[in-house]
Amino acid sequence: MTDLLYFLRLTAGRVGWMLLGTALAVLVVGLGLALLGLAGAVAVGVLAGSAWLLRPVALGRSAARYFEKLTTHEATFRILADIRLWFFDRIAPLVPGRVGGLRAGDLLSRLVGDVDALDGLYIQLLTPSVVALIAAFALAFILGAAAPLVAIAVLAILALAGLGVPVLTERAGRSAGRCQVQRASDLRQQVIDLTQGLTDLIANDAVGSALAEADRASDRYGVIIRRQALVAAIGAAATQVLTQAALVCVLLVGVGMGAGGSGAEGGVGPILAIGAFVTLAAFEAVAPLPLAYQMLGRTRAASRRLREVAEMRPAVCDPSRAAAVPVETDIRIEAVRFTYPNGDAPALNGIDLTVAAGEKVAIVGPSGSGKSTLLALLLRFHDPDAGAVRIGGADLRDLAQDAHHARLGVLSQGTSILAGTLRDNLLLGAPGAGGEAVADALRIAGLERFAAELPEGLDTWLGEAGVAVSGGEARRIALARVILRAAPILLLDEPTEGLDADTERAVLKALEAVMVGRTVVMITHRPAVAEAMERVVRIEGGRLFE
């Protein structure tokens, strides 16, 4: 229950909505008891003159049910949105240092599927439990006042329906719930891999095998769903049987009371009628509990998976008291050693490098030599095991990460075009940039003609992962993004990788204008690109050579 209590604490900001929804749910049950009790009384002639009350009570119950559903679902959606934002805030500092080993589909499954699995925490578990408890007390009061023996018998059966059956369904569904969460995640990952890699699968004639693997994942998930459906059916049937047993009990005990002469004045008929109708209303309140507690294993497993990632310690943390960001932009890497977690050998082994303010340095070397690792340390995605990385004389470990990143313009090897418009992608790093600044960035990056030919200009949708643009256009968009950011330090990772010769020359020409007056560190393995820099250093085997 620790995991569930943890997430219940996260709902503190929605207590108002939760209390309102629960209050309306209690009102629905109260009106249901009143409606059926009144119907029983009218049926036996005790309140024959009050039959007109049935219509307003029935209409009031329907209205209360509508607003109860509206409110509880609104509360649930708000809670899920809060948890999803909370989870995103927790995983953002873990990228890329700690979650690099997790598949993207697994993270998406936790962010979407596991968070959605928590929807039952309030609307299916907490609220129905409170409502069922209040219904039990109401039933005890109503029947206890009229016929104590009937009340004792019915409450005993109600306890079986409201406690015994849910306990059994929870135990029966515990392991299945855990498997359901994991197998749903596996299936989601298979589908994501299939859709994202469809082009390569088609090219390699591997679609059939990928579909077969997805089918197997779907079959494994289907087995668990059918098992859960069987438990749910048995739980619902057990509740219905107990409901009918309670009605029979009301009749038998009521008849016994009549035969023994212990009935209230007026006979046992009214007691039997009112007791039967009120019992139906009370059992309706406990009917959702078996399914709710059956899903408890699924909810626990989902909450555990979320906490498993959310409570990871980031690879780097902000200092308790951050130093002021220096104005200078010179870079000094001093005797830096760094080994990746679970790595066998150091990725960087005693690196020393000085880049003066405004200097442009190219770092070259074979793949796996440590170039990208060096850039990751400059971005402070990792901290060195030994030595220090300084900018403007300040150790990066003494600076707030947001303040440090605000001075960096990064053009990475893998250009990310987000699902959105061209304007959205350009303003990603400078949301306050005006139209004139955007136009200048488009001109310098060589995107003026591209933007002009788009059907809706800057507001043209670029598609998922930028499917509507070519590799060269994507790289230019990323370059325009860097231009708009106007950062004093540029970190460029293979800025012309994958481009043809003409596009490479155009990008390099645009970069010449961007690099003026800025401190630049560029990683490349292309001689033509390195020649555009003022100094070239080589890294190999984790060591630097001038």
HELIX and SHEET records of a PDB file:
HELIX    1   1 THR A    2  LEU A   10  1                                   9    
HELIX    2   2 THR A   11  ARG A   14  5                                   4    
HELIX    3   3 VAL A   15  ALA A   43  1                                  29    
HELIX    4   4 ALA A   48  LEU A   53  5                                   6    
HELIX    5   5 LEU A   54  ILE A   91  1                                  38    
HELIX    6   6 ALA A   92  LEU A   94  5                                   3    
HELIX    7   7 ALA A  104  SER A  109  1                                   6    
HELIX    8   8 ARG A  110  ASP A  114  3                                   5    
HELIX    9   9 VAL A  115  ASP A  116  1                                   2    
HELIX   10  10 ALA A  117  ASP A  119  5                                   3    
HELIX   11  11 GLY A  120  GLY A  120  1                                   1    
HELIX   12  12 LEU A  121  LEU A  126  3                                   6    
HELIX   13  13 THR A  127  ALA A  146  1                                  20    
HELIX   14  14 PRO A  148  ALA A  159  1                                  12    
HELIX   15  15 LEU A  160  GLY A  164  3                                   5    
HELIX   16  16 VAL A  165  GLN A  196  1                                  32    
HELIX   17  17 LEU A  198  ALA A  203  1                                   6    
HELIX   18  18 VAL A  207  ALA A  259  1                                  53    
HELIX   19  19 GLY A  269  VAL A  286  1                                  18    
HELIX   20  20 LEU A  289  GLN A  294  1                                   6    
HELIX   21  21 LEU A  296  ALA A  310  1                                  15    
HELIX   22  22 LYS A  371  LEU A  378  1                                   8    
HELIX   23  23 LEU A  396  ASP A  398  5                                   3    
HELIX   24  24 GLN A  401  HIS A  405  1                                   5    
HELIX   25  25 LEU A  422  LEU A  426  1                                   5    
HELIX   26  26 GLY A  435  ILE A  444  1                                  10    
HELIX   27  27 GLU A  448  GLU A  453  1                                   6    
HELIX   28  28 GLY A  457  ASP A  459  5                                   3    
HELIX   29  29 GLU A  464  GLY A  466  5                                   3    
HELIX   30  30 GLY A  471  ARG A  485  1                                  15    
HELIX   31  31 ALA A  501  MET A  515  1                                  15    
HELIX   32  32 PRO A  527  ALA A  530  1                                   4    
SHEET    1   A 4 LEU A 348  VAL A 355  0                                        
SHEET    2   A 4 ILE A 331  PHE A 338 -1                                        
SHEET    3   A 4 ALA A 386  ILE A 391 -1                                        
SHEET    4   A 4 ALA A 394  ASP A 395 -1                                        
SHEET    1   B 6 LEU A 408  LEU A 411  0                                        
SHEET    2   B 6 ILE A 489  ASP A 493  1                                        
SHEET    3   B 6 THR A 519  ILE A 523  1                                        
SHEET    4   B 6 LYS A 360  VAL A 364  1                                        
SHEET    5   B 6 ARG A 535  GLU A 540  1                                        
SHEET    6   B 6 ARG A 543  PHE A 545 -1                                        
END                                                                             
